[in-house]
Amino acid sequence: MSNQKTISESVSFSGVGLHTGSLTTVTFKPAPPDHGIVFYRVDLPGKPAIPASIDNVVDVSRGTTIGINGAKVHTIEHAMAAMVGLGIDNLIIELDAEEIPNGDGSSLPVMTTLLKAGVTEQTAEKQYLTVDRPVFYRQDDVTLSILPSDEFRVSLTIAYDHVAIGTQYASFTITEDTFRSEIAPARTFCFLREVRMLQEKGLIRGGDLQSAVVIGDEAILNEDLRFPDEFVRHKILDLIGDMYLLGKPIRGHIVGVKCGHEKNVMFSKQIKKFYTNGNGGARPLKDYKVSQMRQPAALDVNKILKILPHRYPFLLVDRILAFVPFERVTGIKNVTVNEPFFQGHWPDIPVMPGVLIIEAMAQVSSVLIFGADGDPSGRLAFFMGVEKAKFRRTVVPGDQLVIESQMIRFRHNACKVQAKALVDGAVVAEAIMSFGLMDIED
């Protein structure tokens, strides 16, 4: 296990803020173990402290701003990324104005300053946010996920309708070496057509060709790029800086598509909620497994195989927990990363296809026509129709689908049921399903 880190001595640098245009001097000072990253506005009365926390984000307009009681620090993501890259856990950051100096639009100015001070190891053990269950976020065409991994890795895709950018993909394991050489030098970028709009909003007052990559209608206006895919690398830089607002270094693999500051922050809040006990998050994986294992099975998989015609890879029921023939049934489907459909359905962002969730619901529902203890009834239920199907959230590896179905209409040759699928007590899908009943020969 590695230990926490801070810097060896105080060090400062000055410059102009990209968006506010403020001339700022930033001083980095060593901090004790378990202190975390805390900003101080020394130009304000009382020198208010603003911890670098996802809960303190107050604005995401072209950058990430944190604040408490009106005291703010703008555009912190490049500095936060430098701390991730150098493995710094504890730091006091004093500013005499409201924005971190932008420099060349990358993490190099902050990283170089911190390296000048020297990074020192402390006695306390480093605390990680270790991902043991996936978390997914999606809004419009933006997706972000974090998957279990023994290292911190980021894989990101961006897509712009512009000849100078197009679609770019990059994936890096974030170590100090890779950050210093492959990520830190990547500069922020903006489109020339956006400059006037941003200036009207009071932004990029300190911007020029030395502080960002500026993209014209057909080409970049700077002399050259530092990397052929500098744009996606900078988006990775922003992402890891924003996510350090979770307060701990991450052990997990982040996979993103078309993300930006707003979505990075929303995703980080979702991760915090998921992994914080007693704060609306999911129960710990150990507790959840134990509670499910203690439920007695009405029908195990051997009995299910006798009454359902489905076989691997299309048998999507693991157990029937309880059922009353022709009235109601509850079954489960354990979703693992080894499901065959994950090989081709978004393999980098594994999400269970909605049609297969419906199929699992249908298979559990079809048990309703069998007798007590799963006695064959001489009939099979054939899925004939679906109404009012809704998908409430994604289902991912590690989830356990609990499927509940209730008979709402029955005739000798047909039936209709109302079914829903839940994960951790929350409905992920629901539908009304119709079945045709067919006699089978012994």
N, C-alpha and C positions, 0 to 999 in steps of 0.2 A: 504494500500500500504506500502511496506517496503522501507527502505532507503538504500543508498549506504554504503559500508563498506571498511575500510582499516585496517591496523594494528596499535597497540598503540605505538610501539617503534621500533627502528632499531634492527635487529637481523641477525646473520651470521651463516653459516656452510660451511665446506670445504669437499672436496672429489675428487675422480678421475672420469673423464668423461668416459662413457662406450665406445664410438667409437673413440674419439681422444686420450684418455689416458692422457689428460691434468689434472694437479692438479689445481683445481679452488676453490677460496673462493667466495661465493655468499653472498651479503648483501641485505636484504630486508628492505626497508624504507617506512614509511607512505607517502601517496600522497593525494593531495586535491581532492575534489569532481570533477567528470567528467574528471579526468586526464587519467583514463584507466591504463592498464598494459604496462609499458615501461621498456625495458632492456637498460642498459648502459655498454659499454665495457670500463671500467676505465683504462685498461692497454694500450689502444690505444691513439694516439694523439687526443686531442679535446674531448675525452670521448664520442664517437658518441652514439646517442640515436637510439634505434630500437624499435618502437612501436610494440606491439603484435597484428599484423594485418594479415589477410589472404592474403592481397596484398603484404606482405613482405616475404612470403615463397619462399625460393630459392632452397631448396633441401628436398627430402623425402626418402633418402636412409636409410632405417631401423630406421628412426626417423624423426622428423620435425625440420628443420633448418630455421630460419628467418635471414634476412640480409638487409643492405642498404649500397651501395657504397663500397662493399668489406668487411665491418664489419659484422661479423656473430655471432650468438649464436646457438649452436647445441643442439638438443635433449631437446626441451622445453616442450614436451607434458605432462610429469609427473608433472612438476611444475604447468603448466596451469590447469591440472585436479584438483590439490590440491586447487587452487584458486576458481574453480567452486564449489568444495565440501564445502568449508568454506564460500562461498558467498562473496568473496573479489572482489571489483570492481576497486579499485585504488591502485596501488603499483609501487614503484620505485625498480628496481632490478639491482644491480651493480655486475659485474663480472670482475675478474682480469685475465680471460683466456676465451677460446672460447666455452666451453661446461658446461652445468649444471651438477654438480656431480650426479652420478648414484645411489650411495648407494647400496641398496639391489635390485634395479630394479623396485621398486614400488613408490607410492606417499608418503609413510610414512616419509622419511627424510624431504621433504619440508613441509609436513603438520605438523609434530611435531615441526619444527622450527617456523612456522608461529603461531602455538598455543602458543608457548613459549612467543612470542612477545605480544600475545593477539589481538583479533579482536574487532574493535570498530565501532560503527554505526556513520554515518555522517548525516548532515542535509539535503542533497540533496536526492531527490526521486530516487530510483533505476529504470533504464531504461531497459526494456525487449525487446527481439525480440519475439513478440507474433505471432504465426503461425495461420493464419485464412484461408489459402488455402494450400493444399498439394503441396509438391515439391518432384519430383522423379528423381533419378539418376540410370543409369544402364550402365555397361560396362562389356562385357563378362558374367561371372557368378557372378559378384558383383552387388548387388542392395542396394540402400539406399533411404529411404523416410522419410519425416517428415510430421506429420499429426497434425491437431488442437488438443490441449489439454490444460486444465487449469493448468497442472503441467509439470515438466520436467521429461520425462520418456524415457528410452532407452531399446529396446528389440533387442537382437543380436543373430545371429546364426553363428557359425564357423564350418568348416568341413575340416579335414585333413586326408589324407590316412596314418594314423599312429595309431597303437594300443593304444598308450599312450594318444591320444587326441580324435580321432574319430570326431563325431558330438556333439557339445555342444550348448545349448541354455540357455540364462538367460535374465531376464527382471527386471529392478529396477526403481522405482521412485527415482530420485536423490535428496535426502535431505542431510543435514549435517550428520544426524545420520546414514543413510544408506551408505553414502560415507565413513565415518570414519570406519565403521565396516565391510562393505561388498565389497567395491571397492578399497579403498586406499591400503590395504595390498597386492593386487594381483600383482605378479611380471612379468616382461617381460620374454620372453622365446625364445630359438633358438634351432635349430637342430645341433647336433654335426657334421653332414655331411656338414653343411653350414659354420662352423667356419673357415676352411681354405680358402674357397672362399671369405668370408667377410674380412679376414685378408689380403688377396691379394689385396682387394680393399681399404685397409687402414682403415678398420672399426674394431670395438670391440677390440681396443688396451687395453682397461681397463676392459675387461670382465673376469670373473671367476665364480665358482659355488656359490660364495657369492653375485654375482651381477645379477644373472639371473637363471631361470630354464633351464637347459640344457637337451635336449632329445636325447638319444642314439638311436641305431637302433631298440631296442625293449622295452626300458623302460627309465624313467627319471633317470638322474645320481645324482640328489640331494637326500637327505635323505627322504624328504616327501614334499607334497604340503600343502599350507595353506588352500585351499578349493578343494574339488573334481573337481570343474569346474573352477579352477584358470585361465585357459587359456582364456576362453571367458570373464571372469571378467576383465582380463587385457586389452583385446581388447575394452571393454566398457570404461575403464579408458583412453586408448589412444584416443578413439573417442571423449569423452567429452572434453579432453584437446585440441585436434585439433580444435574442433568446437568453443571453446572459443575465437579463433582467429577472430571470427565474431565481437568481441568487446562488446557483451552484453550477459547476461544470457538468456537462451531460455525457452519459454513456448511452449512446443510442444512435440510430441511423435515421437522419432526417431526409425525406424525399419530398421535393417541392416542385410545383409547376406554376409559373407566372405569379409569384408572390411579391409582396412589397411590405412597407412598414406597417400599414394598417392590419393586413392579414397576418404578418408575423406576430404582432402583439395579440391579436385575437386568438391565434393558435397557441401562443404561450399561456394565455389565461386559461384556455381549455385544458392544457397539460397540467397546470397548477391545480385546477379544480379536480381533475381526474386522479391526481396523485396525493392530494391533501385529505387526510382522514378528517371526518367531521365537518367538511366544508362543501358538501354536495358532491364529492367525488365518488368514484367507485370503491367498493370494499376491497381490502387487500386480497390479492389472488389466493393466498393460503386459506383465509377465512371462507372465501367464496367456494373453493373446491370442497372444503370439509362439509359445509352446509349442504351442498348438492349431493355428496357421496352418502350422507346419512339418510337421504330420502329412499324409502323402499321402492323397488320397481314392481309394478303390476305385471308387466311383460318385459322380459329381457330380450336380447337380440336373437337368441335361439328361437323363442316363440314368435317373434316378429317375422323371422325368415319363413316360418311355417304358414303364416296367414297372409303375408304380402308377397306379391310376385316379383318385386324389385330386387335387384342384386347389384353389388359393387360394379361400377362407381355411382349407380343411380339409387341405391338405397340410402335415404337421407333421414333415417330415424335410428337412433341408438337405443332408446328405451322408452317404454310407455310407463309413466310414473303412476297414473291412476286413470281409470275410466269406468263409466257406467254405460253399459250397452244402450245404444240409440238415444243417449242423452248428452254426455259430455266426456271428453278425453283430454289428458295432458301428456305430452311426450317431449323428449329432448333430442337435440342434434348438437353434438360437439363439433365446432368448426376449428380445424387445425390448418397449419400452413402446408400440410402434405395433401390437402384436397387436390384432386387432379385438375379441377377447373382453374386453380390459381396459376398453373403453368402458362396459361394463355390469356387469362382475364386480368389485365393490369398486373403483371407479375411484379413490377416494382412498387405498386401501391395495391396490395391484395385486398380486394373488396368482394364479398360473396355476391354473385349475380342475383338481382331481384327475382328473376324467374325461378331460380333454384330455391330461394326462400319460399316462394309460393308453392313450389313442388313439395318441399318438406312439410309445409302446412297441409297440403292435400293428402300426403301419405299418412300423417298422423290422423287426419279427419276420417280417412277411409276405414280406420280401425273401429269406428262407431258401429258399423253394421255387423260386427262379430259378437258372439255370445260371451258370457262370463268366462274369465280365465283364457280368453282368446280362442274359444271353441269355434271351429269353422261353421259358417252359416250356409255354406253351399252357394254363396254369391261373392262377386267381386264388385268393388266400386270403381267405375271409370270416370275420370275427371272430365266434365262436360262444359263447364263454364265458370267464369269469375266475374264478380261485380264489385264496384267500389273498392278496388285494390289501392292501398296507399302505403308508401314507404316513408317511415318517419326518420330513420337514421341508418348509417351503414353498419354492416356486420363484417367483422374482420377476424383473422386468426386469433385464437385464444378466447373468443366469445362462446358462450353456450346458449343456444336458442332454446327457450322454453316455449312450447307451442300449446296453446289452449284452443279447443274447438267445441262448439256446442251445436247440437241439432236444433234447427228451427223449423224444419218441415220434412215429413217422411211419407212416402207412398210405396207401394209394393215394388215399383220399378225405378224410383228416383228419390233423391233426397237433397236437401239444401242445408248448409251449415254456415255458422259464423265463426271465423278463426282469426287468431292473432298470434304473433310471435314476439317474445320479449327477451331482452338481454339485461341482466342486472335489475330486473323489475320494471324496465322502461319498454314501452311498445316500440318495436322497430318496423313492424309490418302488420297489416290487417286486411281482411277481404271476406266477402261472402262467396261461397263456392257451391257449385251444383255438381251432382254426380248421377250418372246412370248406373243402375244396378242390374247385373247380368248373372243368370244362373250358370254354374259350372258343373261339369260332371265329375264324379269322384274318380 
